Amino acid sequence: MMYDAIVIGSGPAGYECARKIAELGGKVAIVEKNNIGGTCTNYGCIPTKALHASASLFSDVAKASAFGFTTPSHSAYFKAVMERKDRVVKIMSQGVKNILDEHDVKIISGEAKIKDKHAVVVAENEFKAKNIVIAAGAKPRMLPDISIGGTILTSKEMLELTELPSSLLIIGGGYIGCEFASIFSSLGVKVKIIEMMTRIAAGEDADISKELARLMERQGIEIFTSASISKIDKNKVMFMHDNQEKTAEGDKILIAIGMDPCFNREEIENVGIRSGNGIRVNNKMQTSIENIYAVGDVTNRIKLAHYAYAQAEVAAKNIMGYTAEFDENIVPSAIFTIPEISSVGVRNEKLCSSIFRFAANGKARAMGEADGFVKIYYENGYLKGFCAIGPHASDLVAEATLAIKNRIPLEKIKETIHIHPTLSEAFLGAVEMALKKG
């Protein structure tokens, strides 16, 4: 059989691309060597958000007295927390399989190897296709000469823990490290973060990073920035900080220094596919071989599921004869710390900006979550960028994304009636402050 496309990998990029190709009338197969749903469903977005929900609820219960009632002494039942996470993952993985089945996508189990531009081999079986889509995702980056096991873990092993560690030492203060720090600290674990950059969440606005560090330290998380690791020995990490050699210990050590694309460089080069840190693609998601596409984390661009979805749709349309190009100018993102962080657009200090704090928002006050703020960047009466740290920040970024994408003037946003009391009024407040500044 000659397929219209064979997709390698069943994560968000892979299953969405397969679904869209089938929806457009194509015959498609998907190859997966592990669990259906890829890293996002099994070891990334979904399980961490399930743990985030448990940790957030546990954190809220600890503040019960502030809401006028008391609770019996409570503790985190980690086994039950992890069992709930596993149930959520199983449901979502089955959901992805159902989507593929409903669209008559053939699922091939095993590891795929690209033989040539029209053939993929899985366990010595050869499958032919007019097009090939590489959606193999990414894996945790490791420190040199460090092996996983025992005390030392990546995000994948953290999600497989059966007992709550007494202390957790996190190497890396990016989004992965910060999310796990928030989750496990809320569950009562003593957490320390060691970050080589000058601030945690370094990819975010400087004010956001500063506020996150303040709130984490208030929660009891110890943070070392501008630090360099010199040695890891069992449960101890030696590092340089403030021109001094320091030692930190942890019941578990999480390596959270980023993700690397999953591809065999020799294999793809033999076919003629060019790569750098990731597989190189054009705006149609084509590699240097026009009928071989790459989508998602394997391209080493923005590692977000919704970004992968958008890439996948572009690839699917081009495969099925339509003309589509990927526009990555306006991509929202979120970090599920406690509280959450979100951002979109240009966040440049050369632009004008205004901040509205949740302390002045009625809904946030009523929720007992008055920390944080919404910050906007603007120019010539138009919104250019948005960031927020605070309650449900991940839900607030959509309105800003819509406004930036469609060039809606600040004045028009101001004229849009927002429900009172809601958290979305914080965005409105930041817009009103910007307009008052002129």
Backbone torsions as a table, in degrees:
resi	resn	phi	psi	omega
1	MET	NA	138.8	174.9
2	MET	-103.7	112.0	178.0
3	TYR	-81.4	154.4	170.7
4	ASP	-67.9	-34.3	177.8
5	ALA	-157.1	144.9	167.7
6	ILE	-113.9	125.8	-178.4
7	VAL	-105.3	128.0	180.0
8	ILE	-100.0	106.9	-179.1
9	GLY	112.2	133.4	-175.8
10	SER	-112.9	24.5	173.4
11	GLY	-73.6	-171.9	-178.2
12	PRO	-51.3	-44.2	179.8
13	ALA	-64.4	-43.8	-176.4
14	GLY	-69.9	-52.4	-175.9
15	TYR	-70.1	-31.5	177.9
16	GLU	-69.4	-39.0	178.2
17	CYS	-64.9	-44.2	178.6
18	ALA	-62.6	-43.9	179.8
19	ARG	-60.3	-45.3	-177.2
20	LYS	-67.5	-40.1	177.5
21	ILE	-60.3	-45.1	179.4
22	ALA	-64.6	-39.4	179.6
23	GLU	-62.6	-32.0	179.3
24	LEU	-86.8	6.1	173.9
25	GLY	100.2	8.8	-178.1
26	GLY	-88.6	158.9	174.6
27	LYS	-99.2	120.7	-170.6
28	VAL	-137.9	146.5	174.2
29	ALA	-124.0	151.8	178.9
30	ILE	-127.6	136.0	-178.2
31	VAL	-110.2	129.5	180.0
32	GLU	-137.7	126.1	-178.1
33	LYS	-90.3	-16.8	178.9
34	ASN	-119.8	-129.2	-178.3
35	ASN	-91.0	143.1	177.9
36	ILE	-60.0	134.1	-179.3
37	GLY	110.5	-14.3	175.9
38	GLY	67.5	-165.0	-177.4
39	THR	-61.8	-44.4	-176.1
40	CYS	-55.0	-49.8	-176.5
41	THR	-73.6	-38.3	-171.0
42	ASN	-99.0	-34.5	-174.8
43	TYR	-135.2	16.9	-176.1
44	GLY	-138.1	-110.5	-172.5
45	CYS	-50.9	-54.4	-171.1
46	ILE	-68.3	-53.8	-179.4
47	PRO	-64.4	-36.1	178.5
48	THR	-68.1	-34.6	178.5
49	LYS	-72.1	-30.7	174.5
50	ALA	-65.4	-42.6	176.8
51	LEU	-67.4	-37.1	177.8
52	HIS	-60.2	-40.9	179.7
53	ALA	-64.2	-43.5	178.5
54	SER	-63.9	-44.5	-178.8
55	ALA	-65.1	-39.6	179.4
56	SER	-64.3	-43.0	178.6
57	LEU	-64.3	-42.2	178.8
58	PHE	-62.0	-40.2	178.0
59	SER	-64.3	-39.9	179.4
60	ASP	-66.0	-41.8	-179.7
61	VAL	-61.7	-34.6	179.4
62	ALA	-64.8	-19.6	179.9
63	LYS	-101.4	18.0	-173.5
64	ALA	-55.9	-39.7	-175.9
65	SER	-61.4	-28.6	179.2
66	ALA	-69.5	-17.6	179.8
67	PHE	-100.8	6.6	172.7
68	GLY	94.8	16.3	176.2
69	PHE	-146.6	163.7	179.1
70	THR	-115.9	157.1	178.0
71	THR	-125.9	154.7	173.9
72	PRO	-59.9	161.0	177.5
73	SER	-55.2	133.8	-174.5
74	HIS	-125.9	154.5	176.4
75	SER	-145.3	159.2	-179.2
76	ALA	-81.3	121.2	175.1
77	TYR	-89.8	89.0	-169.9
78	PHE	-61.0	-37.3	179.5
79	LYS	-59.9	-43.0	179.6
80	ALA	-68.8	-36.8	177.5
81	VAL	-60.8	-46.3	-178.5
82	MET	-70.7	-33.9	176.9
83	GLU	-65.4	-39.3	176.5
84	ARG	-63.7	-43.4	177.4
85	LYS	-56.9	-44.5	-179.5
86	ASP	-63.8	-37.3	178.7
87	ARG	-65.1	-43.3	179.1
88	VAL	-61.6	-45.4	179.6
89	VAL	-61.0	-44.3	-179.5
90	LYS	-61.4	-43.0	179.7
91	ILE	-63.4	-44.2	-178.0
92	MET	-69.4	-38.1	177.9
93	SER	-64.1	-42.3	177.1
94	GLN	-64.8	-34.4	177.8
95	GLY	-62.8	-40.9	177.4
96	VAL	-64.0	-44.0	178.8
97	LYS	-60.9	-39.8	178.8
98	ASN	-62.2	-40.6	178.5
99	ILE	-60.4	-45.5	-179.2
100	LEU	-65.6	-42.6	179.2
101	ASP	-63.4	-42.2	-179.3
102	GLU	-62.8	-26.2	-179.4
103	HIS	-101.8	14.3	177.6
104	ASP	57.3	35.9	175.4
105	VAL	-84.3	125.1	178.8
106	LYS	-75.5	128.3	178.6
107	ILE	-100.6	121.7	-179.9
108	ILE	-111.7	121.2	-178.9
109	SER	-90.3	132.5	178.7
110	GLY	138.0	178.7	-180.0
111	GLU	-94.2	128.2	-177.1
112	ALA	-90.6	140.7	172.5
113	LYS	-127.7	130.1	-179.1
114	ILE	-81.6	115.3	-179.5
115	LYS	-81.3	-48.3	174.9
116	ASP	-155.0	-172.4	-171.7
117	LYS	-70.5	-4.9	177.7
118	HIS	-128.2	8.1	-175.1
119	ALA	-139.5	137.4	176.1
120	VAL	-125.4	134.5	-179.9
121	VAL	-109.2	129.7	177.6
122	VAL	-130.3	115.3	-179.9
123	ALA	49.9	48.1	177.2
124	GLU	71.8	0.3	175.0
125	ASN	-95.9	132.2	-177.5
126	GLU	-101.2	133.6	179.0
127	PHE	-122.8	136.0	-176.6
128	LYS	-104.9	145.7	179.0
129	ALA	-154.1	150.3	175.2
130	LYS	-68.8	-32.1	-178.6
131	ASN	-137.3	153.6	175.6
132	ILE	-126.2	137.3	177.8
133	VAL	-120.1	121.6	178.0
134	ILE	-94.1	114.8	-179.6
135	ALA	-135.7	51.6	-171.5
136	ALA	-82.4	-4.1	173.8
137	GLY	76.6	-153.4	-177.5
138	ALA	-142.4	164.7	179.6
139	LYS	-131.4	158.1	-179.2
140	PRO	-59.1	135.4	176.6
141	ARG	-77.2	143.1	-178.9
142	MET	-114.7	153.7	170.9
143	LEU	-74.4	147.0	-179.9
144	PRO	-62.7	142.0	176.2
145	ASP	63.6	22.4	177.3
146	ILE	-116.5	130.0	-179.4
147	SER	-107.3	144.4	178.5
148	ILE	-81.5	139.2	177.9
149	GLY	142.3	150.3	-179.9
150	GLY	67.2	-112.8	-177.9
151	THR	-77.9	-34.5	-171.2
152	ILE	-91.5	125.9	-173.9
153	LEU	-133.4	159.5	165.8
154	THR	-106.0	-177.7	179.4
155	SER	-59.3	-33.2	-179.8
156	LYS	-62.2	-47.9	-179.0
157	GLU	-70.8	-30.0	177.1
158	MET	-60.0	-34.9	-178.3
159	LEU	-80.7	-1.9	178.4
160	GLU	-111.3	7.5	179.7
161	LEU	-61.4	144.1	176.8
162	THR	-108.0	-15.4	177.7
163	GLU	-131.1	144.5	179.3
164	LEU	-74.4	122.3	179.1
165	PRO	-69.0	152.1	177.7
166	SER	-75.1	-30.3	178.3
167	SER	-147.4	151.9	-176.9
168	LEU	-135.6	124.8	177.2
169	LEU	-107.5	119.9	-175.4
170	ILE	-109.6	122.5	175.6
171	ILE	-97.7	105.8	-176.9
172	GLY	121.0	121.5	-178.7
173	GLY	-111.9	33.2	173.8
174	GLY	-83.1	-161.3	-174.2
175	TYR	-65.0	-37.1	-179.0
176	ILE	-67.3	-49.3	-179.7
177	GLY	-61.1	-42.0	-178.4
178	CYS	-68.8	-38.2	178.1
179	GLU	-63.5	-47.6	179.8
180	PHE	-66.1	-33.9	177.3
181	ALA	-61.9	-46.7	179.6
182	SER	-62.9	-45.8	-177.1
183	ILE	-62.0	-53.4	-173.5
184	PHE	-75.0	-30.0	174.6
185	SER	-65.3	-40.0	178.5
186	SER	-65.0	-25.1	178.5
187	LEU	-88.7	5.4	174.0
188	GLY	99.1	8.3	-179.3
189	VAL	-86.6	138.5	174.7
190	LYS	-76.5	119.8	-172.1
191	VAL	-119.7	138.8	171.9
192	LYS	-128.7	140.9	177.8
193	ILE	-117.3	131.9	174.1
194	ILE	-116.1	117.9	-174.5
195	GLU	-128.0	133.6	-178.6
196	MET	-76.9	-25.8	179.3
197	MET	-74.7	171.9	-178.2
198	THR	-75.7	-12.5	178.5
199	ARG	-153.3	156.1	175.0
200	ILE	-76.2	162.1	-177.0
201	ALA	47.1	49.9	-171.9
202	ALA	-64.3	-20.3	178.6
203	GLY	-78.7	-7.7	-178.8
204	GLU	-96.4	171.6	175.8
205	ASP	-54.3	142.8	-176.7
206	ALA	-59.9	-37.1	178.5
207	ASP	-66.4	-35.2	177.4
208	ILE	-65.0	-47.4	179.7
209	SER	-59.2	-43.2	-178.8
210	LYS	-63.3	-43.6	180.0
211	GLU	-67.8	-39.6	178.1
212	LEU	-62.1	-44.7	179.2
213	ALA	-61.2	-41.5	179.7
214	ARG	-62.2	-45.1	-178.0
215	LEU	-70.8	-36.3	177.5
216	MET	-66.3	-43.4	179.9
217	GLU	-65.0	-35.5	175.9
218	ARG	-64.7	-30.1	178.4
219	GLN	-78.2	-10.9	178.6
220	GLY	105.3	4.7	178.4
221	ILE	-81.0	129.2	179.5
222	GLU	-94.7	130.6	-173.6
223	ILE	-122.9	129.6	174.8
224	PHE	-118.0	114.4	177.1
225	THR	-106.6	169.2	-175.5
226	SER	51.2	42.5	-176.8
227	ALA	-113.0	145.4	178.4
228	SER	-125.6	130.4	-178.4
229	ILE	-75.2	132.2	176.8
230	SER	-108.5	-29.2	-178.2
231	LYS	-165.8	144.4	171.5
232	ILE	-121.6	122.9	-178.7
233	ASP	-130.8	104.5	-178.1
234	LYS	56.7	-109.7	-177.9
235	ASN	-102.8	16.0	-178.1
236	LYS	-118.3	142.9	175.7
237	VAL	-124.0	124.5	175.2
238	MET	-99.9	133.8	-177.3
239	PHE	-151.8	157.7	176.9
240	MET	-94.2	131.2	-179.8
241	HIS	-151.9	128.2	-176.8
242	ASP	53.5	42.6	178.2
243	ASN	61.7	22.8	177.0
244	GLN	-129.1	145.8	174.3
245	GLU	-85.7	124.2	-177.5
246	LYS	-122.0	160.3	178.1
247	THR	-127.8	134.4	175.9
248	ALA	-127.1	145.5	179.7
249	GLU	-118.4	150.8	177.3
250	GLY	-149.9	141.8	174.1
251	ASP	-59.0	-37.0	172.8
252	LYS	-133.5	149.5	177.2
253	ILE	-120.6	120.3	179.9
254	LEU	-100.2	122.8	173.6
255	ILE	-90.5	111.6	-176.2
256	ALA	-132.9	65.4	-174.7
257	ILE	-107.7	15.0	176.6
258	GLY	124.3	-178.5	-178.5
259	MET	-126.6	141.8	178.1
260	ASP	-113.8	138.7	178.7
261	PRO	-57.8	144.7	179.3
262	CYS	-96.4	101.8	171.6
263	PHE	-159.2	151.7	178.1
264	ASN	-91.5	108.3	-174.1
265	ARG	-59.7	-42.3	-179.1
266	GLU	-63.7	-40.9	-178.9
267	GLU	-62.2	-47.8	-176.5
268	ILE	-74.2	-31.1	178.0
269	GLU	-68.0	-32.9	177.5
270	ASN	-62.9	-30.0	178.8
271	VAL	-84.2	-20.6	-179.2
272	GLY	106.1	12.6	-179.9
273	ILE	-85.5	128.6	-179.5
274	ARG	-86.3	146.8	179.4
275	SER	-148.2	160.1	171.3
276	GLY	-127.6	-117.3	172.2
277	ASN	-71.3	-20.4	174.6
278	GLY	-143.2	177.5	176.8
279	ILE	-73.2	128.7	-176.1
280	ARG	-81.0	134.6	-179.7
281	VAL	-136.0	159.0	172.4
282	ASN	-94.5	-171.1	-177.0
283	ASN	-72.2	-9.3	174.1
284	LYS	-95.0	2.4	-178.8
285	MET	71.7	18.8	175.0
286	GLN	-83.6	142.2	171.5
287	THR	-81.7	-168.4	177.2
288	SER	-68.0	-12.6	170.5
289	ILE	-104.0	114.2	-164.8
290	GLU	-61.4	-24.7	179.5
291	ASN	-99.0	8.3	173.4
292	ILE	-113.6	122.7	-176.4
293	TYR	-110.4	159.8	173.7
294	ALA	-137.8	135.3	-177.4
295	VAL	-140.6	152.9	176.0
296	GLY	84.8	-154.8	-173.2
297	ASP	-61.6	-23.7	-178.4
298	VAL	-64.8	-17.8	177.8
299	THR	-84.8	-7.9	177.9
300	ASN	59.0	34.6	173.2
301	ARG	-97.7	-133.0	178.6
302	ILE	-76.5	123.5	-175.3
303	LYS	-92.4	77.2	178.7
304	LEU	-134.9	142.8	-177.4
305	ALA	-62.2	-42.5	-177.8
306	HIS	-69.6	-28.3	173.4
307	TYR	-65.8	-42.6	178.1
308	ALA	-63.4	-40.7	177.4
309	TYR	-56.7	-46.3	-177.4
310	ALA	-64.4	-42.4	176.4
311	GLN	-61.0	-43.4	-177.0
312	ALA	-61.2	-41.2	-179.8
313	GLU	-64.9	-40.0	178.2
314	VAL	-62.6	-46.7	179.4
315	ALA	-60.3	-45.2	-178.2
316	ALA	-61.0	-43.2	-179.5
317	LYS	-63.9	-42.5	179.5
318	ASN	-66.5	-38.3	177.5
319	ILE	-61.2	-37.1	-176.6
320	MET	-92.7	16.7	171.4
321	GLY	93.6	0.6	176.3
322	TYR	-90.1	164.5	177.1
323	THR	-106.5	120.1	-179.7
324	ALA	-145.2	143.6	177.2
325	GLU	-129.6	146.3	-176.2
326	PHE	-85.8	128.0	176.9
327	ASP	-110.7	109.9	-177.1
328	GLU	-106.1	19.7	-177.3
329	ASN	-70.4	-36.4	-176.5
330	ILE	-121.2	93.6	-179.0
331	VAL	-125.5	112.1	178.2
332	PRO	-75.1	156.0	176.7
333	SER	-143.1	161.3	179.2
334	ALA	-145.0	146.8	172.9
335	ILE	-119.6	124.4	-174.4
336	PHE	-92.7	63.8	169.2
337	THR	-85.0	-176.4	174.4
338	ILE	-122.3	100.0	7.3
339	PRO	-81.8	171.6	-177.6
340	GLU	-74.6	161.5	175.7
341	ILE	-128.1	143.6	172.9
342	SER	-145.4	159.0	179.9
343	SER	-161.3	159.2	176.1
344	VAL	-163.3	151.7	174.0
345	GLY	78.9	-162.9	-176.6
346	VAL	-87.6	126.0	177.2
347	ARG	-122.9	83.9	-172.6
348	ASN	-119.2	129.6	-177.1
349	GLU	-63.0	-16.9	178.4
350	LYS	-75.2	-18.5	177.6
351	LEU	-83.6	159.4	173.5
352	CYS	-70.7	150.7	179.6
353	SER	-145.9	158.8	173.9
354	SER	-145.6	150.3	-177.3
355	ILE	-124.2	135.0	172.2
356	PHE	-121.5	123.1	-174.7
357	ARG	-89.4	143.1	179.4
358	PHE	-65.2	-17.5	176.8
359	ALA	-60.3	-23.7	179.7
360	ALA	-99.6	9.3	-179.0
361	ASN	-103.3	123.5	-175.2
362	GLY	-60.1	-42.3	-179.2
363	LYS	-64.9	-44.5	179.6
364	ALA	-61.3	-41.4	177.8
365	ARG	-62.5	-44.5	-179.4
366	ALA	-63.9	-32.0	179.3
367	MET	-79.2	-12.4	-175.5
368	GLY	74.4	26.0	-179.2
369	GLU	-129.3	66.4	-174.3
370	ALA	-91.7	3.4	177.1
371	ASP	-77.6	153.1	173.7
372	GLY	95.5	-173.9	-173.6
373	PHE	-165.0	167.2	169.0
374	VAL	-111.2	133.9	178.8
375	LYS	-127.7	133.3	177.3
376	ILE	-122.0	152.0	173.1
377	TYR	-115.1	139.6	-175.9
378	TYR	-148.0	162.2	-179.1
379	GLU	-155.6	130.8	177.4
380	ASN	51.9	38.7	176.1
381	GLY	82.5	7.7	-179.4
382	TYR	-122.6	144.1	176.6
383	LEU	-71.5	131.2	179.5
384	LYS	-113.6	-31.3	-177.9
385	GLY	-155.8	159.7	-177.1
386	PHE	-147.1	142.6	169.0
387	CYS	-150.7	154.4	-178.6
388	ALA	-152.0	147.2	169.6
389	ILE	-135.3	123.5	-176.7
390	GLY	155.0	-168.9	-176.7
391	PRO	-61.5	129.9	176.0
392	HIS	52.8	35.1	179.5
393	ALA	-58.3	-33.1	-178.9
394	SER	-65.0	-25.0	178.9
395	ASP	-84.6	-20.7	-174.8
396	LEU	-82.7	-21.6	-173.0
397	VAL	-71.1	-20.4	-175.4
398	ALA	-63.2	-41.4	-179.1
399	GLU	-64.1	-41.0	178.6
400	ALA	-66.1	-39.6	178.1
401	THR	-60.5	-44.2	178.8
402	LEU	-61.4	-42.8	-177.4
403	ALA	-66.8	-42.2	-179.9
404	ILE	-69.3	-46.1	-178.3
405	LYS	-58.1	-39.5	-174.6
406	ASN	-104.3	13.4	177.0
407	ARG	47.7	54.2	176.6
408	ILE	-84.9	123.1	-177.6
409	PRO	-62.6	152.5	177.0
410	LEU	-56.4	-36.9	-179.0
411	GLU	-62.4	-38.1	178.5
412	LYS	-70.1	-36.0	176.2
413	ILE	-63.3	-42.7	179.7
414	LYS	-61.2	-36.6	-177.8
415	GLU	-77.0	-9.6	179.0
416	THR	-80.7	122.8	-177.9
417	ILE	-71.0	126.7	176.7
418	HIS	-108.4	138.2	-179.3
419	ILE	-62.4	140.8	175.9
420	HIS	-118.2	134.5	-4.7
421	PRO	-94.2	129.3	175.1
422	THR	-140.5	161.7	178.2
423	LEU	-67.7	-26.5	-179.2
424	SER	-63.0	-19.3	176.8
425	GLU	-65.1	-20.3	177.1
426	ALA	-66.3	-38.8	175.4
427	PHE	-64.6	-45.5	177.5
428	LEU	-58.7	-41.4	179.8
429	GLY	-62.0	-40.0	178.6
430	ALA	-65.8	-37.7	177.8
431	VAL	-65.8	-45.1	179.4
432	GLU	-61.8	-39.1	178.2
433	MET	-65.3	-37.8	177.9
434	ALA	-63.8	-42.9	-179.4
435	LEU	-67.1	-34.4	177.5
436	LYS	-66.3	-33.1	177.2
437	LYS	-71.4	-18.0	-177.6
438	GLY	81.5	NA	NA
